[in-house]
Amino acid sequence: MKKLLATLIAGTFAVTTTAALAQTAAPAAPATPAAPAAAPAAAPMTKSDDAMKQKTAKEEKAAKKAAKKKQFAEQHKQMQKHSASASSPMNQSNPVKKPVKATSTAPAADAAKAPEAPKK
């Protein structure tokens, strides 16, 4: 019985491992070998060129970050717009009306003044 249980566990492990490996994406393409180093006499890089590349890289990074923030803000605004209910108090143009106190006792007074019907 122990052997059967061990075989079942091992088989389950093998099946799940195979299924997990089958679901992972295969590498797109093998990495290309690095280009040979350029000869130092061909074009020596100056410090100013390197600094310019770093500045442009930083500017690109800042631009990407700003674009991402802008996109997030637009998405957030759209979510707020679509999630607002029509009966939301924020969307009402009229203020909340307070109940009016009845200062006139006209109905009660009219009832008291009404003549009684004659009895037969």
A tleap script that builds the chain and sets N, CA, C and O, in Angstrom:
source leaprc.protein.ff14SB
mol = sequence {
  NMET LYS LYS LEU LEU ALA THR LEU ILE ALA
  GLY THR PHE ALA VAL THR THR THR ALA ALA
  LEU ALA GLN THR ALA ALA PRO ALA ALA PRO
  ALA THR PRO ALA ALA PRO ALA ALA ALA PRO
  ALA ALA ALA PRO MET THR LYS SER ASP ASP
  ALA MET LYS GLN LYS THR ALA LYS GLU GLU
  LYS ALA ALA LYS LYS ALA ALA LYS LYS LYS
  GLN PHE ALA GLU GLN HIE LYS GLN MET GLN
  LYS HIE SER ALA SER ALA SER SER PRO MET
  ASN GLN SER ASN PRO VAL LYS LYS PRO VAL
  LYS ALA THR SER THR ALA PRO ALA ALA ASP
  ALA ALA LYS ALA PRO GLU ALA PRO LYS CLYS
}
set mol.1.N position { 0.823 -1.189 0.000 }
set mol.1.CA position { 0.000 0.000 0.000 }
set mol.1.C position { 0.869 1.256 0.000 }
set mol.1.O position { 0.553 2.242 -0.666 }
set mol.2.N position { 1.964 1.210 0.752 }
set mol.2.CA position { 2.860 2.357 0.810 }
set mol.2.C position { 3.500 2.603 -0.555 }
set mol.2.O position { 3.710 3.748 -0.957 }
set mol.3.N position { 3.806 1.515 -1.259 }
set mol.3.CA position { 4.421 1.659 -2.575 }
set mol.3.C position { 3.435 2.299 -3.558 }
set mol.3.O position { 3.820 3.127 -4.384 }
set mol.4.N position { 2.172 1.910 -3.462 }
set mol.4.CA position { 1.150 2.475 -4.334 }
set mol.4.C position { 0.975 3.974 -4.069 }
set mol.4.O position { 0.882 4.771 -5.003 }
set mol.5.N position { 0.932 4.339 -2.806 }
set mol.5.CA position { 0.803 5.741 -2.430 }
set mol.5.C position { 2.008 6.556 -2.915 }
set mol.5.O position { 1.845 7.661 -3.432 }
set mol.6.N position { 3.191 6.020 -2.748 }
set mol.6.CA position { 4.403 6.713 -3.204 }
set mol.6.C position { 4.407 6.856 -4.723 }
set mol.6.O position { 4.818 7.891 -5.248 }
set mol.7.N position { 3.950 5.824 -5.430 }
set mol.7.CA position { 3.891 5.877 -6.896 }
set mol.7.C position { 2.880 6.921 -7.352 }
set mol.7.O position { 3.146 7.665 -8.296 }
set mol.8.N position { 1.720 6.986 -6.692 }
set mol.8.CA position { 0.709 7.982 -7.033 }
set mol.8.C position { 1.225 9.404 -6.804 }
set mol.8.O position { 0.986 10.290 -7.624 }
set mol.9.N position { 1.918 9.619 -5.713 }
set mol.9.CA position { 2.459 10.945 -5.417 }
set mol.9.C position { 3.512 11.327 -6.454 }
set mol.9.O position { 3.516 12.453 -6.950 }
set mol.10.N position { 4.398 10.397 -6.781 }
set mol.10.CA position { 5.440 10.661 -7.769 }
set mol.10.C position { 4.825 10.935 -9.144 }
set mol.10.O position { 5.284 11.826 -9.859 }
set mol.11.N position { 3.813 10.191 -9.511 }
set mol.11.CA position { 3.141 10.400 -10.797 }
set mol.11.C position { 2.444 11.749 -10.862 }
set mol.11.O position { 2.509 12.439 -11.879 }
set mol.12.N position { 1.778 12.126 -9.775 }
set mol.12.CA position { 1.112 13.424 -9.716 }
set mol.12.C position { 2.128 14.550 -9.852 }
set mol.12.O position { 1.900 15.537 -10.552 }
set mol.13.N position { 3.257 14.377 -9.166 }
set mol.13.CA position { 4.313 15.393 -9.261 }
set mol.13.C position { 4.830 15.504 -10.690 }
set mol.13.O position { 5.040 16.610 -11.189 }
set mol.14.N position { 5.034 14.386 -11.343 }
set mol.14.CA position { 5.549 14.392 -12.713 }
set mol.14.C position { 4.547 15.053 -13.671 }
set mol.14.O position { 4.941 15.826 -14.544 }
set mol.15.N position { 3.275 14.752 -13.508 }
set mol.15.CA position { 2.248 15.325 -14.391 }
set mol.15.C position { 2.137 16.833 -14.186 }
set mol.15.O position { 2.092 17.585 -15.160 }
set mol.16.N position { 2.092 17.281 -12.941 }
set mol.16.CA position { 1.954 18.714 -12.685 }
set mol.16.C position { 3.198 19.481 -13.133 }
set mol.16.O position { 3.086 20.598 -13.638 }
set mol.17.N position { 4.362 18.900 -12.955 }
set mol.17.CA position { 5.589 19.564 -13.406 }
set mol.17.C position { 5.600 19.688 -14.921 }
set mol.17.O position { 5.973 20.730 -15.459 }
set mol.18.N position { 5.193 18.630 -15.608 }
set mol.18.CA position { 5.159 18.660 -17.070 }
set mol.18.C position { 4.149 19.702 -17.558 }
set mol.18.O position { 4.420 20.432 -18.512 }
set mol.19.N position { 2.998 19.769 -16.910 }
set mol.19.CA position { 1.983 20.749 -17.299 }
set mol.19.C position { 2.471 22.164 -17.043 }
set mol.19.O position { 2.216 23.061 -17.847 }
set mol.20.N position { 3.168 22.375 -15.939 }
set mol.20.CA position { 3.677 23.708 -15.633 }
set mol.20.C position { 4.746 24.124 -16.635 }
set mol.20.O position { 4.787 25.285 -17.040 }
set mol.21.N position { 5.587 23.224 -17.029 }
set mol.21.CA position { 6.623 23.544 -18.013 }
set mol.21.C position { 6.020 23.792 -19.387 }
set mol.21.O position { 6.541 24.597 -20.158 }
set mol.22.N position { 4.930 23.110 -19.696 }
set mol.22.CA position { 4.293 23.290 -20.999 }
set mol.22.C position { 3.612 24.660 -21.089 }
set mol.22.O position { 3.456 25.194 -22.187 }
set mol.23.N position { 3.208 25.231 -19.962 }
set mol.23.CA position { 2.528 26.520 -19.969 }
set mol.23.C position { 3.475 27.699 -20.040 }
set mol.23.O position { 3.059 28.786 -20.441 }
set mol.24.N position { 4.719 27.527 -19.668 }
set mol.24.CA position { 5.655 28.649 -19.697 }
set mol.24.C position { 6.039 28.960 -21.127 }
set mol.24.O position { 6.106 28.070 -21.974 }
set mol.25.N position { 6.292 30.241 -21.388 }
set mol.25.CA position { 6.654 30.672 -22.730 }
set mol.25.C position { 8.094 30.280 -23.035 }
set mol.25.O position { 8.980 30.357 -22.184 }
set mol.26.N position { 8.288 29.863 -24.256 }
set mol.26.CA position { 9.639 29.511 -24.679 }
set mol.26.C position { 10.413 30.793 -24.927 }
set mol.26.O position { 9.810 31.813 -25.260 }
set mol.27.N position { 11.714 30.773 -24.775 }
set mol.27.CA position { 12.488 31.981 -25.047 }
set mol.27.C position { 12.294 32.401 -26.506 }
set mol.27.O position { 12.261 31.562 -27.406 }
set mol.28.N position { 12.167 33.709 -26.724 }
set mol.28.CA position { 11.866 34.234 -28.046 }
set mol.28.C position { 12.970 33.901 -29.042 }
set mol.28.O position { 12.706 33.291 -30.078 }
set mol.29.N position { 14.154 34.282 -28.749 }
set mol.29.CA position { 15.277 34.005 -29.644 }
set mol.29.C position { 16.546 33.965 -28.805 }
set mol.29.O position { 16.661 34.688 -27.815 }
set mol.30.N position { 17.467 33.151 -29.185 }
set mol.30.CA position { 18.697 33.121 -28.404 }
set mol.30.C position { 19.425 34.456 -28.537 }
set mol.30.O position { 19.336 35.130 -29.563 }
set mol.31.N position { 20.119 34.809 -27.518 }
set mol.31.CA position { 20.829 36.084 -27.507 }
set mol.31.C position { 21.932 36.065 -28.554 }
set mol.31.O position { 22.640 35.074 -28.729 }
set mol.32.N position { 22.050 37.175 -29.234 }
set mol.32.CA position { 23.106 37.274 -30.236 }
set mol.32.C position { 24.414 37.572 -29.531 }
set mol.32.O position { 24.426 38.243 -28.498 }
set mol.33.N position { 25.489 37.093 -30.065 }
set mol.33.CA position { 26.763 37.362 -29.400 }
set mol.33.C position { 27.079 38.855 -29.458 }
set mol.33.O position { 26.680 39.554 -30.389 }
set mol.34.N position { 27.791 39.320 -28.463 }
set mol.34.CA position { 28.125 40.733 -28.380 }
set mol.34.C position { 29.025 41.139 -29.540 }
set mol.34.O position { 29.850 40.352 -30.004 }
set mol.35.N position { 28.861 42.359 -29.996 }
set mol.35.CA position { 29.682 42.863 -31.094 }
set mol.35.C position { 31.114 43.033 -30.594 }
set mol.35.O position { 31.327 43.367 -29.429 }
set mol.36.N position { 32.068 42.813 -31.441 }
set mol.36.CA position { 33.453 42.982 -30.997 }
set mol.36.C position { 33.701 44.436 -30.613 }
set mol.36.O position { 33.104 45.351 -31.181 }
set mol.37.N position { 34.559 44.630 -29.673 }
set mol.37.CA position { 34.856 45.968 -29.189 }
set mol.37.C position { 35.451 46.809 -30.305 }
set mol.37.O position { 36.260 46.329 -31.099 }
set mol.38.N position { 35.039 48.068 -30.355 }
set mol.38.CA position { 35.551 48.957 -31.395 }
set mol.38.C position { 37.002 49.300 -31.094 }
set mol.38.O position { 37.423 49.360 -29.939 }
set mol.39.N position { 37.724 49.515 -32.126 }
set mol.39.CA position { 39.142 49.849 -31.959 }
set mol.39.C position { 39.246 51.224 -31.315 }
set mol.39.O position { 38.496 52.125 -31.691 }
set mol.40.N position { 40.150 51.416 -30.360 }
set mol.40.CA position { 40.243 52.693 -29.678 }
set mol.40.C position { 40.651 53.836 -30.612 }
set mol.40.O position { 40.325 54.989 -30.330 }
set mol.41.N position { 41.341 53.559 -31.692 }
set mol.41.CA position { 41.777 54.611 -32.588 }
set mol.41.C position { 40.657 55.051 -33.519 }
set mol.41.O position { 40.742 56.121 -34.122 }
set mol.42.N position { 39.595 54.232 -33.649 }
set mol.42.CA position { 38.529 54.540 -34.596 }
set mol.42.C position { 37.755 55.788 -34.178 }
set mol.42.O position { 37.666 56.738 -34.955 }
set mol.43.N position { 37.205 55.807 -32.991 }
set mol.43.CA position { 36.440 56.965 -32.528 }
set mol.43.C position { 36.443 57.000 -31.018 }
set mol.43.O position { 35.564 56.412 -30.387 }
set mol.44.N position { 37.385 57.659 -30.436 }
set mol.44.CA position { 37.400 57.723 -28.972 }
set mol.44.C position { 36.264 58.620 -28.481 }
set mol.44.O position { 36.065 59.722 -28.994 }
set mol.45.N position { 35.520 58.136 -27.480 }
set mol.45.CA position { 34.398 58.912 -26.938 }
set mol.45.C position { 34.941 59.932 -25.948 }
set mol.45.O position { 35.794 59.624 -25.116 }
set mol.46.N position { 34.441 61.119 -26.054 }
set mol.46.CA position { 34.835 62.154 -25.118 }
set mol.46.C position { 33.849 62.182 -23.970 }
set mol.46.O position { 32.771 61.593 -24.043 }
set mol.47.N position { 34.223 62.860 -22.933 }
set mol.47.CA position { 33.348 62.938 -21.766 }
set mol.47.C position { 32.065 63.709 -22.085 }
set mol.47.O position { 31.006 63.404 -21.537 }
set mol.48.N position { 32.154 64.686 -22.953 }
set mol.48.CA position { 30.969 65.472 -23.267 }
set mol.48.C position { 29.925 64.627 -24.006 }
set mol.48.O position { 28.725 64.781 -23.776 }
set mol.49.N position { 30.384 63.730 -24.896 }
set mol.49.CA position { 29.441 62.850 -25.580 }
set mol.49.C position { 28.731 61.939 -24.592 }
set mol.49.O position { 27.524 61.718 -24.683 }
set mol.50.N position { 29.496 61.421 -23.656 }
set mol.50.CA position { 28.925 60.533 -22.651 }
set mol.50.C position { 27.928 61.294 -21.776 }
set mol.50.O position { 26.864 60.772 -21.446 }
set mol.51.N position { 28.274 62.522 -21.404 }
set mol.51.CA position { 27.376 63.327 -20.579 }
set mol.51.C position { 26.098 63.659 -21.340 }
set mol.51.O position { 25.016 63.665 -20.753 }
set mol.52.N position { 26.206 63.931 -22.623 }
set mol.52.CA position { 25.026 64.242 -23.436 }
set mol.52.C position { 24.098 63.040 -23.513 }
set mol.52.O position { 22.878 63.184 -23.436 }
set mol.53.N position { 24.677 61.854 -23.666 }
set mol.53.CA position { 23.858 60.640 -23.726 }
set mol.53.C position { 23.138 60.419 -22.405 }
set mol.53.O position { 21.976 60.014 -22.390 }
set mol.54.N position { 23.824 60.682 -21.292 }
set mol.54.CA position { 23.193 60.508 -19.990 }
set mol.54.C position { 22.048 61.506 -19.804 }
set mol.54.O position { 20.998 61.162 -19.260 }
set mol.55.N position { 22.262 62.758 -20.266 }
set mol.55.CA position { 21.206 63.767 -20.139 }
set mol.55.C position { 19.985 63.382 -20.968 }
set mol.55.O position { 18.850 63.518 -20.510 }
set mol.56.N position { 20.218 62.908 -22.176 }
set mol.56.CA position { 19.077 62.533 -23.017 }
set mol.56.C position { 18.362 61.320 -22.432 }
set mol.56.O position { 17.138 61.209 -22.512 }
set mol.57.N position { 19.133 60.421 -21.850 }
set mol.57.CA position { 18.507 59.252 -21.222 }
set mol.57.C position { 17.639 59.690 -20.047 }
set mol.57.O position { 16.537 59.177 -19.853 }
set mol.58.N position { 18.151 60.649 -19.259 }
set mol.58.CA position { 17.373 61.134 -18.118 }
set mol.58.C position { 16.119 61.863 -18.594 }
set mol.58.O position { 15.048 61.721 -18.003 }
set mol.59.N position { 16.260 62.644 -19.665 }
set mol.59.CA position { 15.100 63.359 -20.198 }
set mol.59.C position { 14.064 62.400 -20.740 }
set mol.59.O position { 12.865 62.610 -20.555 }
set mol.60.N position { 14.511 61.346 -21.410 }
set mol.60.CA position { 13.581 60.336 -21.916 }
set mol.60.C position { 12.856 59.651 -20.773 }
set mol.60.O position { 11.652 59.400 -20.837 }
set mol.61.N position { 13.613 59.355 -19.727 }
set mol.61.CA position { 13.016 58.692 -18.576 }
set mol.61.C position { 11.977 59.601 -17.917 }
set mol.61.O position { 10.905 59.143 -17.523 }
set mol.62.N position { 12.303 60.899 -17.798 }
set mol.62.CA position { 11.365 61.848 -17.210 }
set mol.62.C position { 10.121 61.999 -18.090 }
set mol.62.O position { 9.006 62.107 -17.581 }
set mol.63.N position { 10.315 62.006 -19.402 }
set mol.63.CA position { 9.177 62.122 -20.316 }
set mol.63.C position { 8.269 60.902 -20.214 }
set mol.63.O position { 7.045 61.030 -20.219 }
set mol.64.N position { 8.870 59.722 -20.122 }
set mol.64.CA position { 8.071 58.498 -19.973 }
set mol.64.C position { 7.283 58.534 -18.673 }
set mol.64.O position { 6.115 58.147 -18.630 }
set mol.65.N position { 7.939 59.007 -17.607 }
set mol.65.CA position { 7.280 59.060 -16.310 }
set mol.65.C position { 6.110 60.044 -16.348 }
set mol.65.O position { 5.044 59.766 -15.799 }
set mol.66.N position { 6.311 61.189 -16.995 }
set mol.66.CA position { 5.245 62.183 -17.098 }
set mol.66.C position { 4.081 61.646 -17.929 }
set mol.66.O position { 2.919 61.868 -17.588 }
set mol.67.N position { 4.387 60.946 -19.009 }
set mol.67.CA position { 3.332 60.369 -19.843 }
set mol.67.C position { 2.552 59.314 -19.069 }
set mol.67.O position { 1.332 59.209 -19.195 }
set mol.68.N position { 3.265 58.545 -18.279 }
set mol.68.CA position { 2.607 57.509 -17.487 }
set mol.68.C position { 1.687 58.136 -16.432 }
set mol.68.O position { 0.580 57.652 -16.196 }
set mol.69.N position { 2.162 59.222 -15.799 }
set mol.69.CA position { 1.333 59.910 -14.811 }
set mol.69.C position { 0.079 60.487 -15.462 }
set mol.69.O position { -1.015 60.406 -14.905 }
set mol.70.N position { 0.251 61.070 -16.649 }
set mol.70.CA position { -0.873 61.670 -17.353 }
set mol.70.C position { -1.899 60.596 -17.722 }
set mol.70.O position { -3.103 60.806 -17.577 }
set mol.71.N position { -1.418 59.452 -18.197 }
set mol.71.CA position { -2.318 58.364 -18.570 }
set mol.71.C position { -3.064 57.855 -17.337 }
set mol.71.O position { -4.262 57.578 -17.403 }
set mol.72.N position { -2.355 57.733 -16.218 }
set mol.72.CA position { -2.995 57.262 -14.998 }
set mol.72.C position { -4.065 58.250 -14.544 }
set mol.72.O position { -5.147 57.845 -14.119 }
set mol.73.N position { -3.763 59.549 -14.634 }
set mol.73.CA position { -4.730 60.561 -14.220 }
set mol.73.C position { -5.980 60.508 -15.096 }
set mol.73.O position { -7.097 60.642 -14.596 }
set mol.74.N position { -5.794 60.312 -16.400 }
set mol.74.CA position { -6.942 60.213 -17.306 }
set mol.74.C position { -7.780 58.982 -16.995 }
set mol.74.O position { -9.010 59.045 -17.003 }
set mol.75.N position { -7.118 57.863 -16.722 }
set mol.75.CA position { -7.849 56.643 -16.379 }
set mol.75.C position { -8.618 56.834 -15.080 }
set mol.75.O position { -9.761 56.394 -14.953 }
set mol.76.N position { -7.982 57.494 -14.116 }
set mol.76.CA position { -8.631 57.722 -12.827 }
set mol.76.C position { -9.863 58.614 -13.001 }
set mol.76.O position { -10.907 58.372 -12.396 }
set mol.77.N position { -9.725 59.641 -13.833 }
set mol.77.CA position { -10.837 60.550 -14.089 }
set mol.77.C position { -11.988 59.800 -14.762 }
set mol.77.O position { -13.150 60.015 -14.419 }
set mol.78.N position { -11.672 58.924 -15.715 }
set mol.78.CA position { -12.699 58.149 -16.397 }
set mol.78.C position { -13.406 57.211 -15.418 }
set mol.78.O position { -14.627 57.064 -15.464 }
set mol.79.N position { -12.631 56.576 -14.533 }
set mol.79.CA position { -13.242 55.682 -13.551 }
set mol.79.C position { -14.165 56.458 -12.636 }
set mol.79.O position { -15.257 55.989 -12.316 }
set mol.80.N position { -13.741 57.647 -12.207 }
set mol.80.CA position { -14.591 58.451 -11.346 }
set mol.80.C position { -15.874 58.848 -12.075 }
set mol.80.O position { -16.961 58.842 -11.498 }
set mol.81.N position { -15.724 59.194 -13.355 }
set mol.81.CA position { -16.887 59.614 -14.130 }
set mol.81.C position { -17.879 58.472 -14.294 }
set mol.81.O position { -19.085 58.674 -14.157 }
set mol.82.N position { -17.384 57.282 -14.586 }
set mol.82.CA position { -18.263 56.148 -14.836 }
set mol.82.C position { -18.822 55.535 -13.558 }
set mol.82.O position { -19.864 54.880 -13.591 }
set mol.83.N position { -18.152 55.737 -12.449 }
set mol.83.CA position { -18.631 55.115 -11.220 }
set mol.83.C position { -19.590 56.016 -10.450 }
set mol.83.O position { -20.228 55.561 -9.501 }
set mol.84.N position { -19.702 57.281 -10.839 }
set mol.84.CA position { -20.612 58.188 -10.133 }
set mol.84.C position { -22.052 57.815 -10.453 }
set mol.84.O position { -22.407 57.613 -11.614 }
set mol.85.N position { -22.866 57.726 -9.430 }
set mol.85.CA position { -24.273 57.392 -9.656 }
set mol.85.C position { -25.044 58.661 -9.986 }
set mol.85.O position { -24.633 59.764 -9.624 }
set mol.86.N position { -26.141 58.496 -10.663 }
set mol.86.CA position { -26.944 59.640 -11.084 }
set mol.86.C position { -27.576 60.343 -9.891 }
set mol.86.O position { -27.816 61.550 -9.949 }
set mol.87.N position { -27.848 59.626 -8.824 }
set mol.87.CA position { -28.502 60.219 -7.667 }
set mol.87.C position { -27.507 60.645 -6.598 }
set mol.87.O position { -27.882 60.874 -5.448 }
set mol.88.N position { -26.263 60.747 -6.973 }
set mol.88.CA position { -25.238 61.143 -6.024 }
set mol.88.C position { -25.475 62.570 -5.558 }
set mol.88.O position { -25.814 63.425 -6.377 }
set mol.89.N position { -25.309 62.858 -4.267 }
set mol.89.CA position { -25.509 64.222 -3.778 }
set mol.89.C position { -24.543 65.219 -4.408 }
set mol.89.O position { -24.850 66.409 -4.481 }
set mol.90.N position { -23.384 64.753 -4.863 }
set mol.90.CA position { -22.410 65.636 -5.482 }
set mol.90.C position { -22.910 66.138 -6.836 }
set mol.90.O position { -22.494 67.207 -7.284 }
set mol.91.N position { -23.789 65.392 -7.490 }
set mol.91.CA position { -24.269 65.757 -8.813 }
set mol.91.C position { -25.559 66.565 -8.778 }
set mol.91.O position { -26.021 67.024 -9.823 }
set mol.92.N position { -26.141 66.746 -7.619 }
set mol.92.CA position { -27.404 67.460 -7.541 }
set mol.92.C position { -27.161 68.958 -7.635 }
set mol.92.O position { -26.259 69.496 -6.993 }
set mol.93.N position { -27.975 69.619 -8.440 }
set mol.93.CA position { -27.825 71.059 -8.590 }
set mol.93.C position { -28.676 71.819 -7.580 }
set mol.93.O position { -28.411 72.986 -7.290 }
set mol.94.N position { -29.693 71.158 -7.048 }
set mol.94.CA position { -30.542 71.844 -6.075 }
set mol.94.C position { -30.096 71.483 -4.662 }
set mol.94.O position { -29.754 70.331 -4.397 }
set mol.95.N position { -30.097 72.454 -3.754 }
set mol.95.CA position { -29.690 72.159 -2.380 }
set mol.95.C position { -30.766 71.356 -1.660 }
set mol.95.O position { -31.904 71.267 -2.120 }
set mol.96.N position { -30.400 70.787 -0.553 }
set mol.96.CA position { -31.339 70.009 0.238 }
set mol.96.C position { -32.370 70.959 0.833 }
set mol.96.O position { -32.021 71.968 1.445 }
set mol.97.N position { -33.624 70.630 0.648 }
set mol.97.CA position { -34.696 71.492 1.147 }
set mol.97.C position { -35.036 71.106 2.574 }
set mol.97.O position { -35.174 69.929 2.908 }
set mol.98.N position { -35.166 72.136 3.414 }
set mol.98.CA position { -35.540 71.902 4.807 }
set mol.98.C position { -37.061 71.827 4.900 }
set mol.98.O position { -37.757 72.525 4.163 }
set mol.99.N position { -37.580 70.998 5.787 }
set mol.99.CA position { -39.034 70.938 5.911 }
set mol.99.C position { -39.582 72.271 6.419 }
set mol.99.O position { -38.992 72.904 7.295 }
set mol.100.N position { -40.706 72.683 5.863 }
set mol.100.CA position { -41.338 73.947 6.230 }
set mol.100.C position { -42.249 73.699 7.415 }
set mol.100.O position { -43.079 72.790 7.405 }
set mol.101.N position { -42.076 74.523 8.437 }
set mol.101.CA position { -42.931 74.387 9.616 }
set mol.101.C position { -44.294 74.996 9.316 }
set mol.101.O position { -44.387 76.056 8.695 }
set mol.102.N position { -45.324 74.334 9.750 }
set mol.102.CA position { -46.681 74.832 9.509 }
set mol.102.C position { -46.977 75.938 10.510 }
set mol.102.O position { -47.173 75.673 11.696 }
set mol.103.N position { -47.010 77.175 10.032 }
set mol.103.CA position { -47.313 78.312 10.915 }
set mol.103.C position { -48.800 78.639 10.898 }
set mol.103.O position { -49.320 79.286 11.807 }
set mol.104.N position { -49.460 78.189 9.870 }
set mol.104.CA position { -50.891 78.482 9.749 }
set mol.104.C position { -51.675 77.314 10.298 }
set mol.104.O position { -51.374 76.156 10.009 }
set mol.105.N position { -52.675 77.622 11.086 }
set mol.105.CA position { -53.570 76.590 11.613 }
set mol.105.C position { -54.920 76.703 10.935 }
set mol.105.O position { -55.956 76.436 11.545 }
set mol.106.N position { -54.908 77.090 9.701 }
set mol.106.CA position { -56.150 77.312 8.963 }
set mol.106.C position { -57.021 76.070 8.885 }
set mol.106.O position { -58.223 76.184 9.126 }
set mol.107.N position { -56.511 74.918 8.572 }
set mol.107.CA position { -57.414 73.767 8.487 }
set mol.107.C position { -58.066 73.448 9.816 }
set mol.107.O position { -59.244 73.091 9.858 }
set mol.108.N position { -57.330 73.569 10.886 }
set mol.108.CA position { -57.912 73.279 12.194 }
set mol.108.C position { -58.943 74.335 12.564 }
set mol.108.O position { -59.987 74.017 13.132 }
set mol.109.N position { -58.653 75.573 12.245 }
set mol.109.CA position { -59.588 76.662 12.575 }
set mol.109.C position { -60.867 76.543 11.756 }
set mol.109.O position { -61.959 76.786 12.269 }
set mol.110.N position { -60.736 76.177 10.504 }
set mol.110.CA position { -61.910 76.015 9.655 }
set mol.110.C position { -62.800 74.882 10.152 }
set mol.110.O position { -64.026 74.968 10.082 }
set mol.111.N position { -62.196 73.858 10.635 }
set mol.111.CA position { -62.970 72.726 11.139 }
set mol.111.C position { -63.702 73.107 12.412 }
set mol.111.O position { -64.815 72.637 12.646 }
set mol.112.N position { -63.102 73.944 13.232 }
set mol.112.CA position { -63.741 74.345 14.481 }
set mol.112.C position { -64.894 75.301 14.221 }
set mol.112.O position { -65.878 75.285 14.961 }
set mol.113.N position { -64.799 76.129 13.195 }
set mol.113.CA position { -65.821 77.107 12.888 }
set mol.113.C position { -66.986 76.521 12.089 }
set mol.113.O position { -68.033 77.157 11.974 }
set mol.114.N position { -66.823 75.366 11.560 }
set mol.114.CA position { -67.867 74.785 10.719 }
set mol.114.C position { -69.112 74.524 11.563 }
set mol.114.O position { -69.019 73.964 12.656 }
set mol.115.N position { -70.257 74.924 11.064 }
set mol.115.CA position { -71.492 74.693 11.828 }
set mol.115.C position { -71.850 73.210 11.838 }
set mol.115.O position { -71.590 72.479 10.883 }
set mol.116.N position { -72.423 72.812 12.890 }
set mol.116.CA position { -72.839 71.424 13.008 }
set mol.116.C position { -74.069 71.177 12.164 }
set mol.116.O position { -74.918 72.053 12.001 }
set mol.117.N position { -74.150 70.007 11.646 }
set mol.117.CA position { -75.298 69.657 10.835 }
set mol.117.C position { -76.506 69.476 11.736 }
set mol.117.O position { -76.399 68.861 12.797 }
set mol.118.N position { -77.660 70.005 11.325 }
set mol.118.CA position { -78.860 69.843 12.172 }
set mol.118.C position { -79.279 68.372 12.265 }
set mol.118.O position { -79.222 67.626 11.288 }
set mol.119.N position { -79.688 67.996 13.428 }
set mol.119.CA position { -80.123 66.624 13.657 }
set mol.119.C position { -81.635 66.534 13.474 }
set mol.119.O position { -82.362 67.447 13.864 }
set mol.120.N position { -82.081 65.506 12.920 }
set mol.120.CA position { -83.509 65.297 12.709 }
set mol.120.C position { -84.057 64.249 13.604 }
set mol.120.O position { -85.251 63.953 13.550 }
savepdb mol mol.pdb
quit
